[in-house]
Amino acid sequence: MIRPGPVTAVERDAHARAEVTRETFDRPAPAFTEARCAALDGLRTPMRIPRRARLHV
């Protein structure tokens, strides 16, 4: 049995990571229609930061 060297293992790992990253974005892409994107964009609202009282020294 021949074991792969460290370079081969790193290359295989890099290739697998690239494939997984591509698939992560490609799989759900058809589900994001313009109507769904608009609905999701409507959920984004800026967070309100409460005003703090000033401390007088």
mmCIF file of the N, C-alpha and C atoms, coordinates in Angstrom:
data_MODEL
# 
_entry.id   MODEL 
# 
loop_
_atom_site.group_PDB 
_atom_site.id 
_atom_site.type_symbol 
_atom_site.label_atom_id 
_atom_site.label_alt_id 
_atom_site.label_comp_id 
_atom_site.label_asym_id 
_atom_site.label_entity_id 
_atom_site.label_seq_id 
_atom_site.pdbx_PDB_ins_code 
_atom_site.Cartn_x 
_atom_site.Cartn_y 
_atom_site.Cartn_z 
_atom_site.occupancy 
_atom_site.B_iso_or_equiv 
_atom_site.pdbx_formal_charge 
_atom_site.auth_seq_id 
_atom_site.auth_comp_id 
_atom_site.auth_asym_id 
_atom_site.auth_atom_id 
_atom_site.pdbx_PDB_model_num 
ATOM 1   N N  . MET A 1 1  ? 0.850   -1.174 0.000  1.00 0.00 ? 1  MET A N  1 
ATOM 2   C CA . MET A 1 1  ? 0.000   0.000  0.000  1.00 0.00 ? 1  MET A CA 1 
ATOM 3   C C  . MET A 1 1  ? 0.898   1.241  0.000  1.00 0.00 ? 1  MET A C  1 
ATOM 4   N N  . ILE A 1 2  ? 0.570   2.178  -0.847 1.00 0.00 ? 2  ILE A N  1 
ATOM 5   C CA . ILE A 1 2  ? 1.331   3.425  -0.936 1.00 0.00 ? 2  ILE A CA 1 
ATOM 6   C C  . ILE A 1 2  ? 0.512   4.526  -0.285 1.00 0.00 ? 2  ILE A C  1 
ATOM 7   N N  . ARG A 1 3  ? 1.119   5.208  0.649  1.00 0.00 ? 3  ARG A N  1 
ATOM 8   C CA . ARG A 1 3  ? 0.437   6.316  1.319  1.00 0.00 ? 3  ARG A CA 1 
ATOM 9   C C  . ARG A 1 3  ? 0.722   7.617  0.582  1.00 0.00 ? 3  ARG A C  1 
ATOM 10  N N  . PRO A 1 4  ? -0.288  8.486  0.510  1.00 0.00 ? 4  PRO A N  1 
ATOM 11  C CA . PRO A 1 4  ? -0.033  9.773  -0.143 1.00 0.00 ? 4  PRO A CA 1 
ATOM 12  C C  . PRO A 1 4  ? 0.860   10.642 0.743  1.00 0.00 ? 4  PRO A C  1 
ATOM 13  N N  . GLY A 1 5  ? 1.676   11.454 0.088  1.00 0.00 ? 5  GLY A N  1 
ATOM 14  C CA . GLY A 1 5  ? 2.543   12.362 0.827  1.00 0.00 ? 5  GLY A CA 1 
ATOM 15  C C  . GLY A 1 5  ? 1.754   13.544 1.357  1.00 0.00 ? 5  GLY A C  1 
ATOM 16  N N  . PRO A 1 6  ? 2.393   14.394 2.152  1.00 0.00 ? 6  PRO A N  1 
ATOM 17  C CA . PRO A 1 6  ? 1.680   15.533 2.736  1.00 0.00 ? 6  PRO A CA 1 
ATOM 18  C C  . PRO A 1 6  ? 1.159   16.516 1.687  1.00 0.00 ? 6  PRO A C  1 
ATOM 19  N N  . VAL A 1 7  ? 1.879   16.683 0.602  1.00 0.00 ? 7  VAL A N  1 
ATOM 20  C CA . VAL A 1 7  ? 1.427   17.616 -0.439 1.00 0.00 ? 7  VAL A CA 1 
ATOM 21  C C  . VAL A 1 7  ? 0.153   17.100 -1.086 1.00 0.00 ? 7  VAL A C  1 
ATOM 22  N N  . THR A 1 8  ? 0.097   15.809 -1.377 1.00 0.00 ? 8  THR A N  1 
ATOM 23  C CA . THR A 1 8  ? -1.098  15.217 -1.976 1.00 0.00 ? 8  THR A CA 1 
ATOM 24  C C  . THR A 1 8  ? -2.288  15.359 -1.038 1.00 0.00 ? 8  THR A C  1 
ATOM 25  N N  . ALA A 1 9  ? -2.064  15.135 0.249  1.00 0.00 ? 9  ALA A N  1 
ATOM 26  C CA . ALA A 1 9  ? -3.150  15.251 1.218  1.00 0.00 ? 9  ALA A CA 1 
ATOM 27  C C  . ALA A 1 9  ? -3.659  16.689 1.287  1.00 0.00 ? 9  ALA A C  1 
ATOM 28  N N  . VAL A 1 10 ? -2.753  17.647 1.270  1.00 0.00 ? 10 VAL A N  1 
ATOM 29  C CA . VAL A 1 10 ? -3.142  19.062 1.322  1.00 0.00 ? 10 VAL A CA 1 
ATOM 30  C C  . VAL A 1 10 ? -3.887  19.446 0.054  1.00 0.00 ? 10 VAL A C  1 
ATOM 31  N N  . GLU A 1 11 ? -3.428  18.964 -1.095 1.00 0.00 ? 11 GLU A N  1 
ATOM 32  C CA . GLU A 1 11 ? -4.107  19.268 -2.361 1.00 0.00 ? 11 GLU A CA 1 
ATOM 33  C C  . GLU A 1 11 ? -5.517  18.681 -2.378 1.00 0.00 ? 11 GLU A C  1 
ATOM 34  N N  . ARG A 1 12 ? -5.663  17.459 -1.892 1.00 0.00 ? 12 ARG A N  1 
ATOM 35  C CA . ARG A 1 12 ? -6.991  16.836 -1.843 1.00 0.00 ? 12 ARG A CA 1 
ATOM 36  C C  . ARG A 1 12 ? -7.910  17.595 -0.888 1.00 0.00 ? 12 ARG A C  1 
ATOM 37  N N  . ASP A 1 13 ? -7.349  18.019 0.237  1.00 0.00 ? 13 ASP A N  1 
ATOM 38  C CA . ASP A 1 13 ? -8.127  18.776 1.208  1.00 0.00 ? 13 ASP A CA 1 
ATOM 39  C C  . ASP A 1 13 ? -8.567  20.111 0.612  1.00 0.00 ? 13 ASP A C  1 
ATOM 40  N N  . ALA A 1 14 ? -7.671  20.799 -0.069 1.00 0.00 ? 14 ALA A N  1 
ATOM 41  C CA . ALA A 1 14 ? -8.008  22.087 -0.681 1.00 0.00 ? 14 ALA A CA 1 
ATOM 42  C C  . ALA A 1 14 ? -9.077  21.912 -1.751 1.00 0.00 ? 14 ALA A C  1 
ATOM 43  N N  . HIS A 1 15 ? -8.961  20.852 -2.533 1.00 0.00 ? 15 HIS A N  1 
ATOM 44  C CA . HIS A 1 15 ? -9.955  20.589 -3.577 1.00 0.00 ? 15 HIS A CA 1 
ATOM 45  C C  . HIS A 1 15 ? -11.322 20.300 -2.954 1.00 0.00 ? 15 HIS A C  1 
ATOM 46  N N  . ALA A 1 16 ? -11.326 19.483 -1.906 1.00 0.00 ? 16 ALA A N  1 
ATOM 47  C CA . ALA A 1 16 ? -12.592 19.147 -1.238 1.00 0.00 ? 16 ALA A CA 1 
ATOM 48  C C  . ALA A 1 16 ? -13.226 20.392 -0.633 1.00 0.00 ? 16 ALA A C  1 
ATOM 49  N N  . ARG A 1 17 ? -12.420 21.248 -0.018 1.00 0.00 ? 17 ARG A N  1 
ATOM 50  C CA . ARG A 1 17 ? -12.956 22.485 0.563  1.00 0.00 ? 17 ARG A CA 1 
ATOM 51  C C  . ARG A 1 17 ? -13.548 23.390 -0.510 1.00 0.00 ? 17 ARG A C  1 
ATOM 52  N N  . ALA A 1 18 ? -12.877 23.489 -1.649 1.00 0.00 ? 18 ALA A N  1 
ATOM 53  C CA . ALA A 1 18 ? -13.383 24.327 -2.741 1.00 0.00 ? 18 ALA A CA 1 
ATOM 54  C C  . ALA A 1 18 ? -14.714 23.784 -3.258 1.00 0.00 ? 18 ALA A C  1 
ATOM 55  N N  . GLU A 1 19 ? -14.806 22.467 -3.398 1.00 0.00 ? 19 GLU A N  1 
ATOM 56  C CA . GLU A 1 19 ? -16.047 21.852 -3.869 1.00 0.00 ? 19 GLU A CA 1 
ATOM 57  C C  . GLU A 1 19 ? -17.196 22.091 -2.879 1.00 0.00 ? 19 GLU A C  1 
ATOM 58  N N  . VAL A 1 20 ? -16.913 21.942 -1.606 1.00 0.00 ? 20 VAL A N  1 
ATOM 59  C CA . VAL A 1 20 ? -17.948 22.136 -0.590 1.00 0.00 ? 20 VAL A CA 1 
ATOM 60  C C  . VAL A 1 20 ? -18.396 23.597 -0.564 1.00 0.00 ? 20 VAL A C  1 
ATOM 61  N N  . THR A 1 21 ? -17.463 24.515 -0.672 1.00 0.00 ? 21 THR A N  1 
ATOM 62  C CA . THR A 1 21 ? -17.811 25.936 -0.699 1.00 0.00 ? 21 THR A CA 1 
ATOM 63  C C  . THR A 1 21 ? -18.695 26.256 -1.897 1.00 0.00 ? 21 THR A C  1 
ATOM 64  N N  . ARG A 1 22 ? -18.329 25.731 -3.069 1.00 0.00 ? 22 ARG A N  1 
ATOM 65  C CA . ARG A 1 22 ? -19.130 25.961 -4.275 1.00 0.00 ? 22 ARG A CA 1 
ATOM 66  C C  . ARG A 1 22 ? -20.526 25.378 -4.102 1.00 0.00 ? 22 ARG A C  1 
ATOM 67  N N  . GLU A 1 23 ? -20.599 24.161 -3.592 1.00 0.00 ? 23 GLU A N  1 
ATOM 68  C CA . GLU A 1 23 ? -21.896 23.507 -3.430 1.00 0.00 ? 23 GLU A CA 1 
ATOM 69  C C  . GLU A 1 23 ? -22.760 24.209 -2.377 1.00 0.00 ? 23 GLU A C  1 
ATOM 70  N N  . THR A 1 24 ? -22.116 24.766 -1.358 1.00 0.00 ? 24 THR A N  1 
ATOM 71  C CA . THR A 1 24 ? -22.850 25.477 -0.314 1.00 0.00 ? 24 THR A CA 1 
ATOM 72  C C  . THR A 1 24 ? -23.655 26.628 -0.903 1.00 0.00 ? 24 THR A C  1 
ATOM 73  N N  . PHE A 1 25 ? -23.098 27.315 -1.889 1.00 0.00 ? 25 PHE A N  1 
ATOM 74  C CA . PHE A 1 25 ? -23.790 28.446 -2.484 1.00 0.00 ? 25 PHE A CA 1 
ATOM 75  C C  . PHE A 1 25 ? -24.644 28.051 -3.682 1.00 0.00 ? 25 PHE A C  1 
ATOM 76  N N  . ASP A 1 26 ? -24.281 26.982 -4.371 1.00 0.00 ? 26 ASP A N  1 
ATOM 77  C CA . ASP A 1 26 ? -25.031 26.569 -5.555 1.00 0.00 ? 26 ASP A CA 1 
ATOM 78  C C  . ASP A 1 26 ? -26.343 25.863 -5.223 1.00 0.00 ? 26 ASP A C  1 
ATOM 79  N N  . ARG A 1 27 ? -26.376 25.092 -4.165 1.00 0.00 ? 27 ARG A N  1 
ATOM 80  C CA . ARG A 1 27 ? -27.597 24.336 -3.836 1.00 0.00 ? 27 ARG A CA 1 
ATOM 81  C C  . ARG A 1 27 ? -28.801 25.221 -3.541 1.00 0.00 ? 27 ARG A C  1 
ATOM 82  N N  . PRO A 1 28 ? -28.698 26.199 -2.654 1.00 0.00 ? 28 PRO A N  1 
ATOM 83  C CA . PRO A 1 28 ? -29.885 26.999 -2.339 1.00 0.00 ? 28 PRO A CA 1 
ATOM 84  C C  . PRO A 1 28 ? -30.171 28.108 -3.347 1.00 0.00 ? 28 PRO A C  1 
ATOM 85  N N  . ALA A 1 29 ? -29.302 28.341 -4.312 1.00 0.00 ? 29 ALA A N  1 
ATOM 86  C CA . ALA A 1 29 ? -29.477 29.450 -5.244 1.00 0.00 ? 29 ALA A CA 1 
ATOM 87  C C  . ALA A 1 29 ? -30.827 29.430 -5.967 1.00 0.00 ? 29 ALA A C  1 
ATOM 88  N N  . PRO A 1 30 ? -31.334 28.286 -6.457 1.00 0.00 ? 30 PRO A N  1 
ATOM 89  C CA . PRO A 1 30 ? -32.624 28.303 -7.149 1.00 0.00 ? 30 PRO A CA 1 
ATOM 90  C C  . PRO A 1 30 ? -33.796 28.700 -6.245 1.00 0.00 ? 30 PRO A C  1 
ATOM 91  N N  . ALA A 1 31 ? -33.651 28.529 -4.950 1.00 0.00 ? 31 ALA A N  1 
ATOM 92  C CA . ALA A 1 31 ? -34.743 28.855 -4.023 1.00 0.00 ? 31 ALA A CA 1 
ATOM 93  C C  . ALA A 1 31 ? -34.890 30.357 -3.813 1.00 0.00 ? 31 ALA A C  1 
ATOM 94  N N  . PHE A 1 32 ? -33.859 31.121 -4.149 1.00 0.00 ? 32 PHE A N  1 
ATOM 95  C CA . PHE A 1 32 ? -33.895 32.559 -3.915 1.00 0.00 ? 32 PHE A CA 1 
ATOM 96  C C  . PHE A 1 32 ? -34.448 33.285 -5.139 1.00 0.00 ? 32 PHE A C  1 
ATOM 97  N N  . THR A 1 33 ? -35.763 33.292 -5.239 1.00 0.00 ? 33 THR A N  1 
ATOM 98  C CA . THR A 1 33 ? -36.417 34.043 -6.299 1.00 0.00 ? 33 THR A CA 1 
ATOM 99  C C  . THR A 1 33 ? -36.423 35.515 -5.898 1.00 0.00 ? 33 THR A C  1 
ATOM 100 N N  . GLU A 1 34 ? -36.779 36.375 -6.830 1.00 0.00 ? 34 GLU A N  1 
ATOM 101 C CA . GLU A 1 34 ? -36.802 37.810 -6.518 1.00 0.00 ? 34 GLU A CA 1 
ATOM 102 C C  . GLU A 1 34 ? -37.819 38.116 -5.425 1.00 0.00 ? 34 GLU A C  1 
ATOM 103 N N  . ALA A 1 35 ? -38.954 37.427 -5.459 1.00 0.00 ? 35 ALA A N  1 
ATOM 104 C CA . ALA A 1 35 ? -39.972 37.659 -4.434 1.00 0.00 ? 35 ALA A CA 1 
ATOM 105 C C  . ALA A 1 35 ? -39.470 37.230 -3.057 1.00 0.00 ? 35 ALA A C  1 
ATOM 106 N N  . ARG A 1 36 ? -38.798 36.078 -2.998 1.00 0.00 ? 36 ARG A N  1 
ATOM 107 C CA . ARG A 1 36 ? -38.280 35.607 -1.714 1.00 0.00 ? 36 ARG A CA 1 
ATOM 108 C C  . ARG A 1 36 ? -37.159 36.520 -1.215 1.00 0.00 ? 36 ARG A C  1 
ATOM 109 N N  . CYS A 1 37 ? -36.307 36.978 -2.112 1.00 0.00 ? 37 CYS A N  1 
ATOM 110 C CA . CYS A 1 37 ? -35.233 37.897 -1.715 1.00 0.00 ? 37 CYS A CA 1 
ATOM 111 C C  . CYS A 1 37 ? -35.821 39.196 -1.167 1.00 0.00 ? 37 CYS A C  1 
ATOM 112 N N  . ALA A 1 38 ? -36.868 39.697 -1.806 1.00 0.00 ? 38 ALA A N  1 
ATOM 113 C CA . ALA A 1 38 ? -37.504 40.927 -1.327 1.00 0.00 ? 38 ALA A CA 1 
ATOM 114 C C  . ALA A 1 38 ? -38.112 40.699 0.059  1.00 0.00 ? 38 ALA A C  1 
ATOM 115 N N  . ALA A 1 39 ? -38.731 39.543 0.268  1.00 0.00 ? 39 ALA A N  1 
ATOM 116 C CA . ALA A 1 39 ? -39.313 39.246 1.576  1.00 0.00 ? 39 ALA A CA 1 
ATOM 117 C C  . ALA A 1 39 ? -38.231 39.137 2.645  1.00 0.00 ? 39 ALA A C  1 
ATOM 118 N N  . LEU A 1 40 ? -37.123 38.503 2.304  1.00 0.00 ? 40 LEU A N  1 
ATOM 119 C CA . LEU A 1 40 ? -36.032 38.380 3.266  1.00 0.00 ? 40 LEU A CA 1 
ATOM 120 C C  . LEU A 1 40 ? -35.386 39.739 3.542  1.00 0.00 ? 40 LEU A C  1 
ATOM 121 N N  . ASP A 1 41 ? -35.263 40.566 2.515  1.00 0.00 ? 41 ASP A N  1 
ATOM 122 C CA . ASP A 1 41 ? -34.708 41.908 2.719  1.00 0.00 ? 41 ASP A CA 1 
ATOM 123 C C  . ASP A 1 41 ? -35.605 42.737 3.620  1.00 0.00 ? 41 ASP A C  1 
ATOM 124 N N  . GLY A 1 42 ? -36.912 42.476 3.576  1.00 0.00 ? 42 GLY A N  1 
ATOM 125 C CA . GLY A 1 42 ? -37.842 43.201 4.430  1.00 0.00 ? 42 GLY A CA 1 
ATOM 126 C C  . GLY A 1 42 ? -37.670 42.853 5.904  1.00 0.00 ? 42 GLY A C  1 
ATOM 127 N N  . LEU A 1 43 ? -37.052 41.708 6.185  1.00 0.00 ? 43 LEU A N  1 
ATOM 128 C CA . LEU A 1 43 ? -36.828 41.309 7.573  1.00 0.00 ? 43 LEU A CA 1 
ATOM 129 C C  . LEU A 1 43 ? -35.649 42.049 8.207  1.00 0.00 ? 43 LEU A C  1 
ATOM 130 N N  . ARG A 1 44 ? -34.788 42.575 7.360  1.00 0.00 ? 44 ARG A N  1 
ATOM 131 C CA . ARG A 1 44 ? -33.612 43.263 7.890  1.00 0.00 ? 44 ARG A CA 1 
ATOM 132 C C  . ARG A 1 44 ? -33.990 44.664 8.345  1.00 0.00 ? 44 ARG A C  1 
ATOM 133 N N  . THR A 1 45 ? -33.825 44.905 9.602  1.00 0.00 ? 45 THR A N  1 
ATOM 134 C CA . THR A 1 45 ? -34.059 46.242 10.144 1.00 0.00 ? 45 THR A CA 1 
ATOM 135 C C  . THR A 1 45 ? -32.881 46.582 11.036 1.00 0.00 ? 45 THR A C  1 
ATOM 136 N N  . PRO A 1 46 ? -32.481 47.817 11.027 1.00 0.00 ? 46 PRO A N  1 
ATOM 137 C CA . PRO A 1 46 ? -31.346 48.171 11.873 1.00 0.00 ? 46 PRO A CA 1 
ATOM 138 C C  . PRO A 1 46 ? -31.703 48.054 13.348 1.00 0.00 ? 46 PRO A C  1 
ATOM 139 N N  . MET A 1 47 ? -30.745 47.637 14.131 1.00 0.00 ? 47 MET A N  1 
ATOM 140 C CA . MET A 1 47 ? -30.968 47.526 15.566 1.00 0.00 ? 47 MET A CA 1 
ATOM 141 C C  . MET A 1 47 ? -30.926 48.913 16.182 1.00 0.00 ? 47 MET A C  1 
ATOM 142 N N  . ARG A 1 48 ? -31.858 49.166 17.060 1.00 0.00 ? 48 ARG A N  1 
ATOM 143 C CA . ARG A 1 48 ? -31.868 50.441 17.758 1.00 0.00 ? 48 ARG A CA 1 
ATOM 144 C C  . ARG A 1 48 ? -31.017 50.320 19.005 1.00 0.00 ? 48 ARG A C  1 
ATOM 145 N N  . ILE A 1 49 ? -30.146 51.274 19.169 1.00 0.00 ? 49 ILE A N  1 
ATOM 146 C CA . ILE A 1 49 ? -29.296 51.290 20.347 1.00 0.00 ? 49 ILE A CA 1 
ATOM 147 C C  . ILE A 1 49 ? -29.909 52.292 21.323 1.00 0.00 ? 49 ILE A C  1 
ATOM 148 N N  . PRO A 1 50 ? -30.262 51.834 22.520 1.00 0.00 ? 50 PRO A N  1 
ATOM 149 C CA . PRO A 1 50 ? -30.874 52.762 23.477 1.00 0.00 ? 50 PRO A CA 1 
ATOM 150 C C  . PRO A 1 50 ? -29.878 53.832 23.905 1.00 0.00 ? 50 PRO A C  1 
ATOM 151 N N  . ARG A 1 51 ? -30.399 55.022 24.091 1.00 0.00 ? 51 ARG A N  1 
ATOM 152 C CA . ARG A 1 51 ? -29.544 56.114 24.530 1.00 0.00 ? 51 ARG A CA 1 
ATOM 153 C C  . ARG A 1 51 ? -29.253 55.932 26.006 1.00 0.00 ? 51 ARG A C  1 
ATOM 154 N N  . ARG A 1 52 ? -28.038 56.158 26.355 1.00 0.00 ? 52 ARG A N  1 
ATOM 155 C CA . ARG A 1 52 ? -27.639 56.021 27.750 1.00 0.00 ? 52 ARG A CA 1 
ATOM 156 C C  . ARG A 1 52 ? -27.642 57.402 28.400 1.00 0.00 ? 52 ARG A C  1 
ATOM 157 N N  . ALA A 1 53 ? -27.938 57.411 29.669 1.00 0.00 ? 53 ALA A N  1 
ATOM 158 C CA . ALA A 1 53 ? -27.902 58.662 30.407 1.00 0.00 ? 53 ALA A CA 1 
ATOM 159 C C  . ALA A 1 53 ? -26.451 59.080 30.603 1.00 0.00 ? 53 ALA A C  1 
ATOM 160 N N  . ARG A 1 54 ? -26.199 60.356 30.498 1.00 0.00 ? 54 ARG A N  1 
ATOM 161 C CA . ARG A 1 54 ? -24.844 60.858 30.721 1.00 0.00 ? 54 ARG A CA 1 
ATOM 162 C C  . ARG A 1 54 ? -24.532 60.839 32.209 1.00 0.00 ? 54 ARG A C  1 
ATOM 163 N N  . LEU A 1 55 ? -23.325 60.511 32.494 1.00 0.00 ? 55 LEU A N  1 
ATOM 164 C CA . LEU A 1 55 ? -22.880 60.532 33.877 1.00 0.00 ? 55 LEU A CA 1 
ATOM 165 C C  . LEU A 1 55 ? -22.245 61.883 34.157 1.00 0.00 ? 55 LEU A C  1 
ATOM 166 N N  . HIS A 1 56 ? -22.778 62.612 35.103 1.00 0.00 ? 56 HIS A N  1 
ATOM 167 C CA . HIS A 1 56 ? -22.224 63.912 35.449 1.00 0.00 ? 56 HIS A CA 1 
ATOM 168 C C  . HIS A 1 56 ? -21.241 63.737 36.592 1.00 0.00 ? 56 HIS A C  1 
ATOM 169 N N  . VAL A 1 57 ? -20.084 64.261 36.397 1.00 0.00 ? 57 VAL A N  1 
ATOM 170 C CA . VAL A 1 57 ? -19.050 64.137 37.430 1.00 0.00 ? 57 VAL A CA 1 
ATOM 171 C C  . VAL A 1 57 ? -18.893 65.440 38.162 1.00 0.00 ? 57 VAL A C  1 
# 
